[in-house]
Amino acid sequence: MPYSILTRYLIVTKVNLKEKILQLKKDKNAIILSHYYQIPEIQEIADYVGDSLRLSQLAAATKADIIVFAGVHFMAETAKIINPSKKVLLPDLSAGCSLAESCSADTFEKFVNAHPDHIVVTYINCSAKVKALTDVVCTSSNALKVIESIPENQPIIFAPDRNLGQYIIKKTGRNMLLWDGSCLVHEAFSIDKLITLHKKYPDYKIIAHPESEEHILKTAVYIGSTSGMINYVKAHPNDKFIVATEAGILHKMWKEVPTAELIPAPAKEDNTCACSECAYMKVNTMQKLHDCLLNESPQIDVPMDIREKALVPIEHMLELSK
């Protein structure tokens, strides 16, 4: 059947938009960093696609004049903290994070001050102001390594994700004081629907992100970061998987293992894909990516006093991750 006029128009528009973005990137010496949870079109045009740790490492090493962060606000903030002299752009300033929002700096500062003998470890999914109250930052890729680098007799505050914190406690045996925060995406999985799905497809193995609730993690044959989950699928190309993290990761998994049979874990609430998606991640579009490069806006800025304090725990993390 021939393409309709509207379909042909949309195809041409997408191709032209991609070409315009690539030209702007070249003209402005820009780099596009994309998280795994971005829409496929953005992942395809990005210079690098990765998890928070890998993107932080790339931001620290880039020679580009402009960093376009196709992700959420705390990620772009982290890039700016590492690269204060570079322009850091976020396609849409409303790209926030439910986990970061669960930990306000003012309230967290009172919590930290109430436990002065504790070393403070924060998950990278938090604001610059919270990072400035921190001794060392971690990601889900290196959280265990960071905690294990701290002397066993040293009390620890871990924030903001209680699910990741509980997972770390279980793996390391450390008695950490946890902040009561969580990610809406990873708490959206339905254990009842997951069990029903697994009964329907018993040969599919469940893999999960450690931000998920404990009853979800108990069903998983593998628990790990986004990059860890992708590597696990690559290492088991003949297996079939139900994937318990944000559904955007499936695009990269299929790119790495084109023959992979993957099903996103079901969400409690019905939505467009019956999976768990991050509404914040999905506010970024190709048009917004183009516009932010063209106008070099919106820019991310971090006050110098906050940046200098937040840089210390980030650099500590990057050093531990070498």
Secondary structure, 3 states (H helix, E strand, C coil): CCCCHHHHHHHHHHHHHHHHHHHHHHHCCEEEEEECCCCHHHHHHCCEEECHHHHHHHHHHCCCCEEEEECCHHHHHHHHHHCCCCEEECCCCCCCCHHHHCCCHHHHHHHHHCCCCCEEEEECCCCHHHHCCCCEEECCCCHHHHHHCCCCCCCEEEECEHHHHHHHHHHHCCCEEECCECCCCCCCECHHHHHHHHHHCCCEEEEECCCCCHHHHCCCCEECCHHHHHHHHHHCCCCEEEEECCCCHHHHHHHHCCCCEEEECEECCCCCCCECCCCCHHHCCHHHHHHHHHHCCCECCCCHHHHHHHHHHHHHHHHHCC
